[in-house]
Amino acid sequence: MEVKERILKILRTVPKGVLYSTTDWHRILKEDKRKIRNALRELEDEGRIEIQKSGRPDKPLYRLREE
């Protein structure tokens, strides 16, 4: 299963308000952070997830886009 599919699977199973950073995804998926960032960027470009800014510009948070 590719990284994008794994991210979406997890986001579909957690409560809607849960947000994850790239570091969180790295910890969960045990994948290279570059692969994770690319997958997250692709998912955002496809409109499947959204980014919410956190208090730190270097640590955006990601969640499933409301349907």
TIMI-2910 file (N, C-alpha, C, CB; in pm, 1 decimal, decimal comma, always signed):
<rs>
+----------+----------+----------+----------+----------+----------+----------+----------+----------+----------+----------+----------+------+
!      n_x !      n_y !      n_z !     ca_x !     ca_y !     ca_z !      c_x !      c_y !      c_z !     cb_x !     cb_y !     cb_z ! resn !
+----------+----------+----------+----------+----------+----------+----------+----------+----------+----------+----------+----------+------+
!    +86,4 !   -118,3 !     +0,0 !     +0,0 !     +0,0 !     +0,0 !    +89,8 !   +122,9 !     +0,0 !    -97,7 !     +0,7 !   +123,8 !  Met !
!    +60,8 !   +216,6 !    -87,5 !   +145,6 !   +334,7 !    -93,5 !   +113,8 !   +432,5 !    +19,2 !   +129,8 !   +403,5 !   -228,1 !  Glu !
!   +202,4 !   +527,4 !    +38,6 !   +194,3 !   +620,5 !   +151,9 !    +62,4 !   +697,6 !   +151,3 !   +312,3 !   +718,9 !   +148,7 !  Val !
!    +20,2 !   +746,9 !    +35,4 !   -105,1 !   +824,1 !    +27,8 !   -223,6 !   +741,6 !    +76,6 !   -130,5 !   +871,7 !   -116,4 !  Lys !
!   -231,2 !   +617,4 !    +33,5 !   -342,5 !   +530,8 !    +74,1 !   -340,2 !   +504,1 !   +223,5 !   -337,8 !   +398,4 !     -2,2 !  Glu !
!   -220,6 !   +487,1 !   +278,9 !   -208,6 !   +462,5 !   +422,8 !   -250,5 !   +586,2 !   +502,5 !    -64,0 !   +422,3 !   +458,9 !  Arg !
!   -213,1 !   +704,6 !   +455,4 !   -252,2 !   +828,6 !   +522,5 !   -404,8 !   +841,5 !   +523,0 !   -187,2 !   +951,7 !   +453,0 !  Ile !
!   -466,7 !   +821,0 !   +407,6 !   -613,1 !   +832,5 !   +398,1 !   -683,6 !   +728,7 !   +484,7 !   -658,2 !   +817,3 !   +252,7 !  Leu !
!   -631,2 !   +606,9 !   +488,0 !   -692,1 !   +502,7 !   +570,6 !   -694,0 !   +544,4 !   +717,3 !   -616,4 !   +369,9 !   +554,3 !  Lys !
!   -583,4 !   +597,7 !   +765,5 !   -575,6 !   +641,2 !   +905,4 !   -669,2 !   +758,9 !   +930,3 !   -430,9 !   +679,9 !   +942,2 !  Ile !
!   -669,0 !   +856,8 !   +839,5 !   -754,3 !   +974,0 !   +858,8 !   -902,3 !   +939,1 !   +859,3 !   -727,0 !  +1075,7 !   +751,0 !  Leu !
!   -940,7 !   +836,3 !   +786,5 !  -1081,6 !   +794,1 !   +784,4 !  -1122,7 !   +724,9 !   +914,1 !  -1106,8 !   +700,5 !   +666,5 !  Arg !
!  -1026,9 !   +670,8 !   +988,1 !  -1060,6 !   +595,8 !  +1108,7 !  -1054,1 !   +678,5 !  +1236,6 !   -969,3 !   +478,8 !  +1121,5 !  Thr !
!   -990,4 !   +794,7 !  +1233,2 !   -978,6 !   +877,0 !  +1353,7 !  -1089,4 !   +981,5 !  +1356,1 !   -839,7 !   +945,2 !  +1360,5 !  Val !
!  -1120,8 !  +1036,7 !  +1472,2 !  -1221,8 !  +1143,2 !  +1478,8 !  -1183,3 !  +1261,6 !  +1389,7 !  -1240,0 !  +1190,5 !  +1624,2 !  Pro !
!  -1283,5 !  +1327,9 !  +1333,5 !  -1262,8 !  +1434,8 !  +1235,3 !  -1173,5 !  +1548,6 !  +1284,2 !  -1395,0 !  +1491,2 !  +1194,9 !  Lys !
!  -1173,7 !  +1578,6 !  +1411,7 !  -1096,8 !  +1691,8 !  +1461,7 !   -949,1 !  +1664,6 !  +1484,2 !  -1155,7 !  +1738,1 !  +1587,6 !  Gly !
!   -905,5 !  +1539,0 !  +1464,0 !   -766,6 !  +1502,6 !  +1491,5 !   -677,2 !  +1554,8 !  +1379,6 !   -751,4 !  +1349,0 !  +1506,4 !  Val !
!   -567,9 !  +1620,9 !  +1418,5 !   -473,5 !  +1677,9 !  +1323,5 !   -337,3 !  +1613,8 !  +1342,8 !   -464,4 !  +1830,9 !  +1339,6 !  Leu !
!   -266,1 !  +1588,5 !  +1233,6 !   -133,6 !  +1527,9 !  +1240,5 !    -32,3 !  +1613,8 !  +1165,9 !   -135,9 !  +1385,4 !  +1182,7 !  Tyr !
!    +86,8 !  +1624,5 !  +1221,9 !   +196,4 !  +1693,9 !  +1155,3 !   +279,7 !  +1591,9 !  +1077,5 !   +284,6 !  +1771,2 !  +1258,3 !  Ser !
!   +375,4 !  +1640,5 !   +998,1 !   +464,1 !  +1550,1 !   +924,5 !   +539,6 !  +1459,5 !  +1020,1 !   +563,0 !  +1629,6 !   +838,0 !  Thr !
!   +583,9 !  +1513,5 !  +1132,8 !   +655,4 !  +1432,6 !  +1231,8 !   +565,4 !  +1322,3 !  +1286,0 !   +706,5 !  +1520,7 !  +1347,1 !  Thr !
!   +438,5 !  +1353,9 !  +1311,5 !   +343,8 !  +1251,8 !  +1356,3 !   +330,7 !  +1141,1 !  +1252,0 !   +206,2 !  +1314,5 !  +1384,8 !  Asp !
!   +318,5 !  +1179,4 !  +1124,0 !   +305,7 !  +1080,4 !  +1018,0 !   +430,5 !   +994,5 !  +1008,8 !   +278,7 !  +1148,5 !   +884,4 !  Trp !
!   +545,7 !  +1054,7 !  +1026,7 !   +671,9 !   +980,0 !  +1023,5 !   +672,1 !   +873,3 !  +1134,2 !   +793,7 !  +1076,6 !  +1040,2 !  His !
!   +627,1 !   +912,3 !  +1251,1 !   +621,8 !   +820,7 !  +1365,2 !   +521,2 !   +707,1 !  +1340,4 !   +584,5 !   +897,9 !  +1493,7 !  Arg !
!   +408,7 !   +738,0 !  +1281,9 !   +303,4 !   +638,9 !  +1258,4 !   +339,3 !   +543,6 !  +1144,0 !   +171,1 !   +709,3 !  +1227,7 !  Ile !
!   +384,6 !   +600,5 !  +1032,9 !   +405,6 !   +521,5 !   +911,6 !   +544,6 !   +459,8 !   +899,7 !   +380,6 !   +606,8 !   +792,6 !  Leu !
!   +640,5 !   +511,4 !   +975,3 !   +778,5 !   +461,9 !   +966,3 !   +833,2 !   +473,7 !   +823,5 !   +785,6 !   +315,4 !  +1013,1 !  Lys !
!   +799,0 !   +583,0 !   +756,6 !   +845,2 !   +610,6 !   +620,2 !   +936,0 !   +733,3 !   +622,1 !   +724,5 !   +632,6 !   +523,3 !  Glu !
!  +1007,4 !   +753,5 !   +513,9 !  +1092,7 !   +869,8 !   +497,5 !  +1006,9 !   +997,0 !   +494,9 !  +1177,3 !   +857,6 !   +368,1 !  Asp !
!  +1051,1 !  +1100,0 !   +565,3 !   +972,1 !  +1223,7 !   +573,3 !   +952,5 !  +1288,8 !   +436,7 !  +1039,4 !  +1322,5 !   +667,4 !  Lys !
!  +1048,6 !  +1275,2 !   +346,9 !  +1032,5 !  +1332,5 !   +212,2 !   +917,5 !  +1265,6 !   +138,7 !  +1162,6 !  +1317,9 !   +130,8 !  Arg !
!   +907,3 !  +1132,8 !   +149,1 !   +795,6 !  +1060,3 !    +86,5 !   +663,5 !  +1105,8 !   +146,4 !   +812,4 !   +907,2 !   +104,0 !  Lys !
!   +662,6 !  +1122,7 !   +276,7 !   +540,4 !  +1164,6 !   +345,8 !   +500,4 !  +1304,3 !   +301,6 !   +559,7 !  +1160,6 !   +498,8 !  Ile !
!   +596,0 !  +1397,8 !   +297,8 !   +565,2 !  +1535,2 !   +254,3 !   +511,6 !  +1536,7 !   +111,7 !   +690,4 !  +1624,4 !   +264,0 !  Arg !
!   +573,0 !  +1458,5 !    +22,7 !   +525,7 !  +1452,0 !   -116,2 !   +384,2 !  +1396,0 !   -122,7 !   +620,4 !  +1365,8 !   -201,7 !  Asn !
!   +357,4 !  +1291,1 !    -45,7 !   +223,4 !  +1231,4 !    -43,9 !   +120,9 !  +1330,9 !    +10,1 !   +222,6 !  +1102,7 !    +41,2 !  Ala !
!   +156,7 !  +1401,7 !   +117,2 !    +65,0 !  +1501,1 !   +174,9 !    +38,6 !  +1614,4 !    +75,6 !   +122,7 !  +1558,3 !   +306,6 !  Leu !
!   +141,8 !  +1657,8 !     +6,5 !   +125,8 !  +1765,1 !    -93,3 !    +33,4 !  +1719,2 !   -205,5 !   +263,6 !  +1807,6 !   -151,3 !  Arg !
!    +52,2 !  +1596,6 !   -253,1 !    -33,9 !  +1542,1 !   -358,5 !   -178,4 !  +1530,9 !   -311,3 !    +17,2 !  +1404,7 !   -403,6 !  Glu !
!   -198,2 !  +1483,0 !   -190,3 !   -333,9 !  +1471,3 !   -136,9 !   -400,9 !  +1607,5 !   -122,8 !   -331,4 !  +1400,6 !     -1,9 !  Leu !
!   -322,9 !  +1708,3 !    -84,5 !   -380,7 !  +1842,8 !    -75,0 !   -414,6 !  +1895,7 !   -214,4 !   -283,2 !  +1939,4 !     -2,9 !  Glu !
!   -325,4 !  +1875,7 !   -310,4 !   -351,6 !  +1919,5 !   -448,0 !   -475,9 !  +1852,9 !   -506,4 !   -231,1 !  +1889,6 !   -536,5 !  Asp !
!   -500,8 !  +1728,8 !   -466,5 !   -618,3 !  +1654,4 !   -512,0 !   -744,6 !  +1694,9 !   -436,0 !   -594,6 !  +1504,6 !   -496,5 !  Glu !
!   -730,1 !  +1776,2 !   -331,7 !   -844,8 !  +1820,6 !   -253,4 !   -895,0 !  +1718,1 !   -153,0 !   -955,5 !  +1857,0 !   -344,8 !  Gly !
!   -813,4 !  +1620,0 !   -119,4 !   -856,4 !  +1514,5 !    -28,6 !   -825,7 !  +1544,3 !   +117,7 !   -791,7 !  +1385,5 !    -67,4 !  Arg !
!   -723,4 !  +1624,9 !   +142,2 !   -691,2 !  +1666,8 !   +278,4 !   -674,9 !  +1817,7 !   +280,0 !   -562,5 !  +1596,3 !   +330,5 !  Ile !
!   -673,2 !  +1874,3 !   +399,1 !   -650,2 !  +2017,6 !   +411,7 !   -544,1 !  +2043,0 !   +517,0 !   -780,5 !  +2091,7 !   +447,1 !  Glu !
!   -479,5 !  +2156,0 !   +501,7 !   -375,0 !  +2196,5 !   +594,5 !   -430,8 !  +2302,6 !   +686,9 !   -249,9 !  +2248,6 !   +519,4 !  Ile !
!   -401,4 !  +2287,1 !   +813,8 !   -438,0 !  +2389,3 !   +911,9 !   -307,9 !  +2436,9 !   +974,0 !   -538,8 !  +2334,1 !  +1021,6 !  Gln !
!   -288,8 !  +2567,1 !   +973,8 !   -166,3 !  +2621,4 !  +1030,1 !   -165,2 !  +2603,6 !  +1181,2 !   -150,8 !  +2769,4 !   +993,4 !  Lys !
!    -48,9 !  +2569,8 !  +1231,9 !    -32,5 !  +2557,3 !  +1376,2 !    +36,7 !  +2683,9 !  +1426,1 !    +49,5 !  +2428,3 !  +1414,1 !  Ser !
!    +76,4 !  +2686,1 !  +1547,8 !   +148,7 !  +2800,9 !  +1602,5 !   +288,5 !  +2814,5 !  +1545,7 !   +156,3 !  +2790,4 !  +1752,1 !  Gly !
!   +335,4 !  +2710,8 !  +1475,9 !   +469,5 !  +2711,4 !  +1417,8 !   +459,5 !  +2699,8 !  +1266,1 !   +555,6 !  +2596,1 !  +1476,0 !  Arg !
!   +520,5 !  +2792,0 !  +1192,6 !   +511,8 !  +2786,1 !  +1045,7 !   +579,0 !  +2662,3 !   +986,3 !   +574,6 !  +2910,3 !   +985,8 !  Pro !
!   +673,5 !  +2602,7 !  +1058,2 !   +743,6 !  +2484,4 !  +1008,0 !   +670,9 !  +2354,7 !  +1042,7 !   +884,6 !  +2480,2 !  +1063,7 !  Asp !
!   +554,8 !  +2363,6 !  +1106,8 !   +483,7 !  +2242,6 !  +1148,1 !   +334,3 !  +2253,2 !  +1115,8 !   +503,9 !  +2217,6 !  +1298,9 !  Lys !
!   +299,8 !  +2247,2 !   +985,4 !   +157,1 !  +2249,9 !   +950,7 !    +90,3 !  +2120,6 !   +995,4 !   +137,6 !  +2270,7 !   +798,3 !  Pro !
!    -39,7 !  +2126,7 !  +1013,9 !   -118,4 !  +2011,5 !  +1056,5 !   -212,2 !  +1970,9 !   +943,9 !   -198,0 !  +2042,8 !  +1185,9 !  Leu !
!   -235,7 !  +1842,4 !   +930,7 !   -314,9 !  +1789,0 !   +820,1 !   -435,4 !  +1713,6 !   +872,7 !   -229,8 !  +1697,5 !   +731,5 !  Tyr !
!   -546,9 !  +1724,9 !   +798,0 !   -666,1 !  +1646,9 !   +831,8 !   -746,3 !  +1619,0 !   +704,6 !   -753,7 !  +1721,9 !   +936,8 !  Arg !
!   -836,2 !  +1524,7 !   +715,3 !   -922,3 !  +1488,5 !   +605,0 !  -1015,0 !  +1605,3 !   +574,4 !  -1002,6 !  +1360,5 !   +637,0 !  Leu !
!  -1032,0 !  +1636,3 !   +447,7 !  -1119,7 !  +1746,3 !   +408,0 !  -1264,4 !  +1705,4 !   +432,4 !  -1097,5 !  +1784,9 !   +258,7 !  Arg !
!  -1341,9 !  +1797,3 !   +485,1 !  -1484,6 !  +1772,5 !   +510,0 !  -1554,1 !  +1750,4 !   +375,8 !  -1550,6 !  +1892,2 !   +588,4 !  Glu !
!  -1639,8 !  +1650,8 !   +370,0 !  -1709,4 !  +1620,3 !   +244,6 !  -1848,6 !  +1671,9 !   +244,2 !  -1711,4 !  +1473,6 !   +219,3 !  Glu !
+----------+----------+----------+----------+----------+----------+----------+----------+----------+----------+----------+----------+------+
</rs>
